[in-house]
Amino acid sequence: MERFAIPGVGGIIEKTIDGIDHILIQDRVKDGAQEERGLIEIPAGKIREFENIFNCLKREIMEETGLKVVEILGEKDAEIFESHDYQVISYQPFICSQNLTGRYPIMVQIFICKVIGEIVPSSNESVNVRWVSIQKLRDMLTDSQNHFYPMHVVTLQKYLIWKGE
């Protein structure tokens, strides 16, 4: 039987704290994925049928962190086209990643975003939700790359390059 990759969306959430750039990371605790429990990740989740990708990102971040998304890089440039009973959104994410092997056939489109609110330190999918400085993230990726969910390693490395770090 033919199987398909699951579409998903994720967010690199930025915040400046005391003049220092940070991003939000969390520890993974997804049901049915005990072998991935505790791996460091960024908030991400599945896109519902016909769900606007930006609305999905906002929903997923709220569910996993308690934070409200107020800006998504590229959302203002997205275009919606309607014709022949279709409504299509065209947009450009920061980066896309796809699992080619493993337990979970997902393809995730990652956006950079800003949020407001206070972190909920845990949810049913994540624990230890926290802000880390860009420098600390660089050190973690250098020293402990195997502690990260594999799908997010190159994404975060490219983000650091984009930030000039």
Secondary structure as the mmCIF struct_conf table of DSSP 4:
data_model
#
loop_
_struct_conf.conf_type_id
_struct_conf.id
_struct_conf.beg_label_comp_id
_struct_conf.beg_label_asym_id
_struct_conf.beg_label_seq_id
_struct_conf.end_label_comp_id
_struct_conf.end_label_asym_id
_struct_conf.end_label_seq_id
HELX_LH_PP_P HELX_LH_PP_P1 ALA A 5 ALA A 5
STRN STRN1 ILE A 6 ILE A 17
TURN_TY1_P TURN_TY1_P1 ASP A 18 GLY A 19
STRN STRN2 ILE A 20 ARG A 28
TURN_TY1_P TURN_TY1_P2 ASP A 31 GLY A 32
HELX_RH_3T_P HELX_RH_3T_P1 GLN A 34 GLU A 36
TURN_TY1_P TURN_TY1_P3 ARG A 37 GLY A 38
STRN STRN3 ILE A 40 GLU A 41
STRN STRN4 ALA A 44 LYS A 46
HELX_LH_PP_P HELX_LH_PP_P2 ILE A 47 ARG A 48
TURN_TY1_P TURN_TY1_P4 GLU A 49 PHE A 50
HELX_RH_AL_P HELX_RH_AL_P1 ILE A 53 THR A 65
HELX_LH_PP_P HELX_LH_PP_P3 LEU A 67 LEU A 67
STRN STRN5 LYS A 68 ILE A 72
TURN_TY1_P TURN_TY1_P5 LEU A 73 GLY A 74
HELX_RH_3T_P HELX_RH_3T_P2 GLU A 75 ASP A 77
STRN STRN6 GLU A 79 SER A 83
TURN_TY1_P TURN_TY1_P6 HIS A 84 ASP A 85
STRN STRN7 TYR A 86 SER A 90
BEND BEND1 PHE A 94 PHE A 94
STRN STRN8 ILE A 95 GLN A 98
BEND BEND2 LEU A 100 ARG A 103
STRN STRN9 ILE A 106 ILE A 116
BEND BEND3 GLY A 117 GLY A 117
BEND BEND4 PRO A 121 PRO A 121
STRN STRN10 SER A 122 SER A 122
BEND BEND5 ASN A 124 GLU A 125
STRN STRN11 SER A 126 SER A 133
HELX_RH_AL_P HELX_RH_AL_P2 ILE A 134 ASP A 143
HELX_RH_3T_P HELX_RH_3T_P3 GLN A 145 HIS A 147
STRN STRN12 PHE A 148 PHE A 148
HELX_RH_AL_P HELX_RH_AL_P3 PRO A 150 TRP A 162
TURN_TY1_P TURN_TY1_P7 LYS A 163 GLY A 164
#
